[in-house]
Amino acid sequence: MKKQLIVFALLAFGMAGTIFCGKCVAQSPGPAPARTVDTLETVKEYLLTSAASDFYEHQPPFPARFRRVRLGRVGKVGKDASYRLCGEFFPANEGSKAKWIGFATIKTSKYEQYLGPTMYCSDTKMIWAKTGDLSLTLKKRLDALKSKGTGM
């Protein structure tokens, strides 16, 4: 008899939620929100914009030209990847002592940019994207910032 009372009480309490709630619908937990995975195109655009902005905001030296600019990553695509924009620039107004200088722009929670020789672009685990040379694209972005800043 005690077992029947316990079962009855459990059923009554279970139904009470339905009776008092009216139009309540049981909410089953849905799938966890998907982590946003950066596409190669968004990473490329972000790093090009970040590199151009950094060159513009933190000068001298101001780049006159770029060469061998390319996008790569270390690690698996997704959360483990470390994306990097690597290349060289030739500083303006350096005269005959000007030499090509390496740079690396790395996507972090924002970005970091390094000038000079770094291990970031010579990592043997680097996987280069098939985007081709991005030198002209980076130069155009930098020139656009320069023309906005000078009012041209």
N, C-alpha and C positions, 0 to 999 in steps of 0.2 A: 504494500500500500504506500509506503514511503517513496518507493521508486516512482510510482504513478504520480504522486503529488509533485515530486521534483521535475518529472518530465512535463507535467501540466504547467507548472510555474515557469519553466524555461520557454515553453511555447507561448505562454501568455505574455511574458516580457518581450519575446521576439516579435510578436504581433503588435504589441503596444506601440512600438516605433512606427509601424505602418499606419496604425489608426490615428495617432496624434500628429503625424507628419502630413497627412493629406496627400499632396502630389510629389512627395520625395521620391527620388529615383536613386537607387544605390549607385554610388560612383566607384567604378573600378579604377584602380590606378592605371593611367595610360602609359604608353611607352615613355621612357626618359627622353627629354629633349635632345635632339641630335646635336652633337658638337659641330660647330661651323668649321668646315674644312676649307682652308684657303685654296682656291684654284691657282694653278701656275700663272694664269693671266693676272689675277688680282695681286699676287705676290710681286710679279714683274712690275706692274704699274706702281704699286706702293714703294718698292725699292728705287725705281727710277725717280719718282717724285721726291722721295726722302733724300736721295743722293744729290739731286739738283738743288734742293732747298738748303742742304747742309753746305754745299760748295758756295752757294750764294751768300748765306748768312755768316759763315766763318772763313773769311778771307783776310789777308792773302795766304797762300797763293791762289789767284783766280785762274781757273783752267781756260786756256786758249783753245785746246783741242783734247779729244779723247781718242783712245784706241783700245782694241781688245776688250771691250766691255761685254761681259756675258753673265748669265744667271746660272747658278748652280745650287746644289743642296748637299748636305751631309745628313744621313739618316733616312728612314722610311718616310714616304709621303704621309702627311697628316701631322699629328701632334709631336712626333719625334723628329721631324725635319728641321734643320737649321738652314734657312735660305740665305744666299749671299749674292750680292752683285759685285763683281770683281772687274778691275780694269786698270788703265793707266791714264794719266792726264799730263799735258804739257803746260807748264805755268806761263801765263802772260807776264810781260814786263820783267822778265828775268835776264834778258839779253843773251849774251853768248854762254853764260854759265847755266842756262836752263837745261834740265834733263827731265826725261819722262819719270813720273812718280807713280808708284802703284797705289791703289786704294781698294778698300773693301767696305761695303755697306751691308750690314747684317740685320736681318729682321729679328727683333726681340719682341718684347711686349710693345715696343715702339720700333726704334732702330738704333744702331750704333754705326759710326763711320770712322774708319782708320785710314790714315795717310802714311805712305811709306811701305817698306817691306813688312808683310804680315804672314803668319802661318795660315790665316783663314782662307786664302785662295790657293795655297799650295798643298792643302790637305790631300793625301792620297786616296781618301774615301769620298772625295768630291765627285758628284754626279752632275755633269753639265747638261743643262736644258738645251733643246734643239731650237732655240729662239734666234740663233744667229748673232752677229755682232750688233750690240745695242748702242754703239758709240754715237751715231748720228741722232738717235732718239734722245739720249741723255743731253747732248749738246743743244738740241732744240729746246728742251725743257729749261735748261739753264739760261739760254738766250731769252726765252720768254719771261723769266723772272727778272732778268737784267733790264729788259725793255720796260717792264711794268715799274720797276724801281726807279728808273731814270725819267719816266714820263714820256718815253719815245713812242 
